[in-house]
Amino acid sequence: MIKKIKDFYINKIPWYLKNKFTITFFLLFTWVLLFDNFDLLTVAKMRYEINNKENEMEHIQSLIKADQQHYIELTSDPELLEKFAREQYLMKKDDEDIYIILAKEE
C-alpha cells in the first residue's frame, strides 16, 4: 500500500525535476541570480551608474569644448578680453570709478 502511494507521487513529479543535472542547474542559476557578488540587482545598479557617469562625462566634455572656444576668443581679441575682465573681475582703469547696481529682490 505504501509503495503504491509512493509510486503514485513519484509518477506525478515531472521528468525534469527528477534529473540531477537539471536540479543542479536551477540551484546554481538561483545562486548566481540572487546571492552571488554580482547578482542581478547589483549588475542593474552598476549599469545605471555607468549610464549616469557617461552622461555626466558627455556634459563635462561639452562644457570643456565651450570653455576652450571661449578661451580662444579671449586670447585672440584684446577688446573682448578687456570687456571680460571688467565684467567678471570688476577691473578698471586708474582714472575710472565703478558703480555696481544690484536689483532689489522681492
C-alpha positions in Angstrom: 0.0 0.0 0.0 2.7 2.5 0.9 4.7 1.5 -2.2 1.7 2.3 -4.3 1.3 5.7 -2.7 5.0 6.4 -3.1 4.9 5.4 -6.7 1.9 7.5 -7.3 3.6 10.6 -6.0 6.8 9.9 -7.8 5.0 9.5 -11.1 3.3 12.9 -10.6 6.7 14.6 -10.5 7.7 16.0 -13.9 10.7 14.3 -15.5 12.9 17.5 -15.5 12.7 17.6 -11.7 14.0 14.1 -11.4 17.1 14.8 -13.4 20.1 15.7 -11.2 21.7 17.9 -13.8 18.5 20.0 -14.1 18.2 20.4 -10.4 21.9 21.4 -10.2 21.5 23.9 -13.0 18.5 25.5 -11.3 20.2 25.7 -8.0 23.3 27.3 -9.5 21.2 29.6 -11.6 19.3 30.7 -8.5 22.5 31.2 -6.6 24.0 33.4 -9.3 20.8 35.3 -9.8 20.2 36.2 -6.2 23.1 35.5 -3.9 26.4 36.0 -5.8 28.6 39.1 -5.5 27.4 40.2 -9.0 23.7 39.2 -8.7 21.1 40.7 -10.9 20.3 43.7 -8.7 23.9 44.7 -8.4 24.5 44.4 -12.1 21.4 46.6 -12.8 22.7 49.2 -10.3 26.1 49.2 -11.9 24.7 49.7 -15.4 22.6 52.5 -14.1 25.6 54.2 -12.5 27.7 53.7 -15.7 25.0 55.3 -17.8 24.8 58.3 -15.4 28.6 58.7 -15.4 28.7 58.5 -19.2 26.0 61.2 -19.5 27.9 63.3 -17.0 31.1 62.8 -18.9 29.5 63.9 -22.1 28.1 67.0 -20.4 31.5 67.9 -18.9 33.2 67.4 -22.3 30.7 69.8 -23.9 31.5 72.3 -21.2 35.2 71.9 -21.8 34.7 72.5 -25.5 32.7 75.6 -24.8 35.4 76.9 -22.4 38.2 76.2 -24.9 36.3 78.2 -27.6 35.7 81.0 -25.1 39.5 80.9 -24.2 40.4 81.1 -27.9 38.1 84.1 -28.4 39.5 85.9 -25.3 43.2 85.4 -26.3 42.6 86.5 -29.9 40.7 89.7 -29.2 42.1 92.3 -26.7 38.8 94.3 -26.6 36.9 91.1 -25.7 39.5 90.4 -23.0 39.1 93.8 -21.5 35.3 93.5 -21.5 35.5 90.1 -19.8 37.9 91.5 -17.2 35.7 94.5 -16.5 32.5 92.4 -16.2 33.8 89.3 -14.4 36.5 90.7 -12.2 35.4 94.3 -11.8 38.7 95.6 -13.1 39.0 99.2 -14.0 41.4 101.8 -15.3 43.1 104.2 -12.9 41.0 107.1 -13.8 37.6 105.3 -13.7 35.1 104.8 -10.9 32.9 101.7 -10.8 29.3 101.7 -9.6 27.6 98.4 -9.1 23.8 98.5 -9.2 22.1 95.5 -7.7 18.5 94.6 -8.4 16.2 94.6 -5.4 15.0 91.1 -4.6 11.4 90.8 -3.6 
